[in-house]
Amino acid sequence: MTTIQGQLQEKLTNAITKLGIDLPADFRAAVAISADLRFGDYQSNVAMMLKKHLGKNPREIATELVESLELGDLATADIAGPGFINFRVTKEAWAEKVNALLGDARYGVPSVVSPQNIVVDFSAPNVAKPMHVGHIRSTIIGDSLSRISSFLGHNVTTDNHIGDWGTQFGMITYGWKNLLDEAALAADPLQELLRIYRAVNKLCKEDEAVKEQCKLELVKLQGGDAENADIWQKCVEVSKLGLNAIYDRLDVSFDYWHGESYYNDQLAPLVDSLEKEGHARESNGALCVFSGEAVDPKQDPFKEKRDDAWSDLPMIVRKADGAFNYATTDIATVDFRLKEWNADKIWYVVDARQALHFRQLFDISARRGCDAELEHVPFGTILGKDGTPLKTRDGDLPQLGDVLNDAVAQSRTVIDEKSDHLSSEEKEELAETIGIGSVKFTELSHNRNSDYVFDLEKMVALQGDTAPYLQYSRVRCLSIFRKLDEEIDFAKVSAQITEDGEISLTRMLARYGEILPNVLDDLRPNILANYLLELARSFHSFFEACPVLQSEGETKLTRLALCELTSRILKHGLGLLGIKTPDRM
């Protein structure tokens, strides 16, 4: 289905063509959603864009275009200011849009013309440790971007690049052999693995002999020792059970779990090729990737300024002791994703603090012939109410499971106060839905680059920019239909849009298909989250201004159709954010 915005853009382009204007191949007659409805529903500055090309006054160009436009019943056009063209959609066109949306399973959202193979790398916790609050952002942002991209028509592959290799396994192996509590492991494997890791880490600081023994355990593991490899495999297996419990609760899944260990066999040949190709050379016993010297030092991720002079800032790919690191693994991962998944784009949804690492990774990948679009999707920090990074009283990051439990408990408190009509079982299920949804929406309603305060009371409130407000808005839509004596066959409804409240809500419903694709322009799910809030507000204003059940005839059917579409789009949009919608609250 073509959006109204798309139709206007097509008609404006046709008007330009009719005037015989010879335009560059990449020229677009852009039509934007008006920021101020006093000037219409849509607006174009194309006349100003054509000024230099035609050598005319923009207002004169705009006049010629408006006279040449063939809008039919779609809209009217007028000129404002120095040459802006404003479009006002007709009531007939709004009604036609409602009728079309009622029969459209995609709710007016067009599919992409050229689908791409997109790999989304997100979440990526370390094995043998519980997920903490810092994993919220990567997990939830990555999941929503995957859902939205898939719906728009792209071929999406999700990969949980877990940290299942590295130096921590020397300590964990030592702890498994000397400190493991089998009963505790069976009851809560991640907590027991975390306990022994912390205990061994403390011992390493107190006893050099323990530290050396941990190093030996790691060497044995990397060398293929059967006992240590078996312990490592068990750690990975029990960790995945614990991680999946969190993912199931968040309704997050992955196509693959290709962790760091998956690429072990590829690292030695990779490093050899880096050296042979001239990308890496030895430095102080380690093998490092250095600058390609092809860009200005200010833009070169392999350069840094020291004492007013530019110095090398290499990426280590093989340590002096012969061990590889996560940089080596990440280069191998790019190779794999290009070869096996034919990736056109790879998105890394990772903390902003890793920006330099990814700049270096993307630079060396490009030098080695990678033609895919690699993009770091960074995010800010979750803050406590005191404005500092969220931590427990002991100074640790709160565990994600505890955060979710707290959100559900806070939701249950609100439900107990306001939902006496629900059974205990219904309240329990609703608390889970609202609590998890609140955590997700709070994350996704903020620009991912900004920090935000984690405030449970505000997150679960029925008023404000919250998930419960949106969930309640849909429930309010559904409650209208429960009061009807018969079901409505919306395939037979022919909407008649007349009132301002009807127009306002229709306008917002029509914009779903125009706004959703914009999420991928800068990979910002908050664009969708903020749209849903605007839609909900528009619905509540409509509901107050335009009686639904008290109206009659075509007016009643039209308003019921608007309620139905609001319900559908709220559910669908929240679903793309990974948020469930209850039928009752």
Stockholm file with secondary structure:
# STOCKHOLM 1.0

chainA/1-585         MTTIQGQLQEKLTNAITKLGIDLPADFRAAVAISADLRFGDYQSNVAMMLKKHLGKNPREIATELVESLELGDLATADIAGPGFINFRVTKEAWAEKVNALLGDARYGVPSVVSPQNIVVDFSAPNVAKPMHVGHIRSTIIGDSLSRISSFLGHNVTTDNHIGDWGTQFGMITYGWKNLLDEAALAADPLQELLRIYRAVNKLCKEDEAVKEQCKLELVKLQGGDAENADIWQKCVEVSKLGLNAIYDRLDVSFDYWHGESYYNDQLAPLVDSLEKEGHARESNGALCVFSGEAVDPKQDPFKEKRDDAWSDLPMIVRKADGAFNYATTDIATVDFRLKEWNADKIWYVVDARQALHFRQLFDISARRGCDAELEHVPFGTILGKDGTPLKTRDGDLPQLGDVLNDAVAQSRTVIDEKSDHLSSEEKEELAETIGIGSVKFTELSHNRNSDYVFDLEKMVALQGDTAPYLQYSRVRCLSIFRKLDEEIDFAKVSAQITEDGEISLTRMLARYGEILPNVLDDLRPNILANYLLELARSFHSFFEACPVLQSEGETKLTRLALCELTSRILKHGLGLLGIKTPDRM
#=GR chainA/1-585 SS CCCHHHHHHHHHHHHHHHTTCCCCTTCCCCCEECSSGGGCSEEECHHHHHHHHHTSCHHHHHHHHHHHCCCTTSEEEEEETTTEEEEEECHHHHHHHHHHHHTCTTTTCCCCSSCCEEEEECCCCBTTSCCBTTHHHHHHHHHHHHHHHHHHTCEEEEECCCBCSSTHHHHHHHHHHHTCCHHHHHHCHHHHHHHHHHHHHHHHHHCHHHHHHHHHHHHHHHTTCHHHHHHHHHHHHHHHHHHHHHHHHHTCCCSBCCCGGGGHHHHHHHHHHHHHTTSEEEETTEEEECCCSCSCGGGCTTEEEETTEEEECCEEEECTTSCCCHHHHHHHHHHHHHHHHCCSEEEEECCGGGHHHHHHHHHHHHHTTCCSEEEEECCCCEECTTSSBCCCTTSSCCBHHHHHHHHHHHHHHHHHHHCTTSCHHHHHHHHHHHHHHHHHHHHHTSCTTSCEECCHHHHTCSSSSSHHHHHHHHHHHHHHHHTCSSCCCGGGCCCCCCSHHHHHHHHHHHTHHHHGGGGGGTTCTHHHHHHHHHHHHHHHHHHHHSCSTTCCHHHHHHHHHHHHHHHHHHHHHHHHTTCCCCSCC
#=GC SS_cons         CCCHHHHHHHHHHHHHHHTTCCCCTTCCCCCEECSSGGGCSEEECHHHHHHHHHTSCHHHHHHHHHHHCCCTTSEEEEEETTTEEEEEECHHHHHHHHHHHHTCTTTTCCCCSSCCEEEEECCCCBTTSCCBTTHHHHHHHHHHHHHHHHHHTCEEEEECCCBCSSTHHHHHHHHHHHTCCHHHHHHCHHHHHHHHHHHHHHHHHHCHHHHHHHHHHHHHHHTTCHHHHHHHHHHHHHHHHHHHHHHHHHTCCCSBCCCGGGGHHHHHHHHHHHHHTTSEEEETTEEEECCCSCSCGGGCTTEEEETTEEEECCEEEECTTSCCCHHHHHHHHHHHHHHHHCCSEEEEECCGGGHHHHHHHHHHHHHTTCCSEEEEECCCCEECTTSSBCCCTTSSCCBHHHHHHHHHHHHHHHHHHHCTTSCHHHHHHHHHHHHHHHHHHHHHTSCTTSCEECCHHHHTCSSSSSHHHHHHHHHHHHHHHHTCSSCCCGGGCCCCCCSHHHHHHHHHHHTHHHHGGGGGGTTCTHHHHHHHHHHHHHHHHHHHHSCSTTCCHHHHHHHHHHHHHHHHHHHHHHHHTTCCCCSCC
//
